[in-house]
Amino acid sequence: MTPHHQYDEERLAQLLKILPPAPEGWVRAAQELPQARREIDEIAERAERDAQFRAAVEADLESALAQAGYDVDPSLLPELRDRLTST
Amino acid sequence: MTSLATVADADLVARCRQGDQEAWAELVNRFSRYVYAIAVRVYRLPEPDAEDVFQEVFTRTWQHLDELRDDTAVRPWIATLTRRLCVDRLRAGAREAPVEELADVEGTSDELEGIDEALMVHEAMKQLPEHCAEILDRFFARDESYRAIGEALDIPPGTIASRISRCLRKLRAQLEGRNSRFDPSDD
């Protein structure tokens, strides 16, 4: 990183303005990512070993997940569908 | 401010690798503005594309933390990943765009350097008393008015300008102290 040995107030103000916060929802989704991935893994594994659950998720993924007590972020549903069809 | 906010990048990465959920949340928090600024400010991605890149950066970071050879290098690693994903996104979204336009976008090293420097300043701000970090962030980065800051922090709006000035002086002193110990091998 290039060092600047002198910072006047104007320069500091410019630099502080460069980094506005990312939208809160984006940050939260990224923070919850490990937990969400674990949940996707768990659902995919369960669908592999539990034929009844598999039939339910294949028939209506969202209802089956809700009924089984999973609260998967809607943005992860396409990935979960891919996982389920590839197993 | 939690103690994790001041933990060094390398220690944070090590904790994330051990499955520490709070450390991961802090890592995302620490680099979220950085990734966002690269996507939106440097590559000027529209918000939906920027969001996809943002999530993909952190997904890959999480998936590949074990492969990071030098934990202290997580920032440049995230920067490279973000730039690559932004360029991929531009190429995929505008295949018919003239090649020179993409070349121009890729040649934005000055802006990237500015963002690196801004991140360093942002990190230095965390070492200031909490009210200073909060006031400076709200005024400059979040573009809040004196009135909004006064209401949020329960301080008279008439005192905010002088507080900002004092906090900027403290930040300056903090940075100049840091830079006098600057080691070129740090990056």
Interface residues (C-beta under 8 A of the other chain):
Chain A: M1 T2 P3 H4 H5 Q6 Y7 D8 E9 L12 A13 L15 L16 K17 I18 L19 P20 P21 A22 P23 W26 V27 A29 A30 Q31 L33 P34 Q35 R37 S75
Chain B: G19 Q21 W24 A25 V28 N29 S32 R33 Y34 V35 Y36 A37 R41 E51 F54 Q55 F58 T59 W62 E113 G114 I115 D116 E117 A118 L119 M120 V121 H122 M125 L136 D137 F140 A141 R142 D143 S165 L168 R169 L171 R172 L175 E176 N179 S180 F182 D186 D187
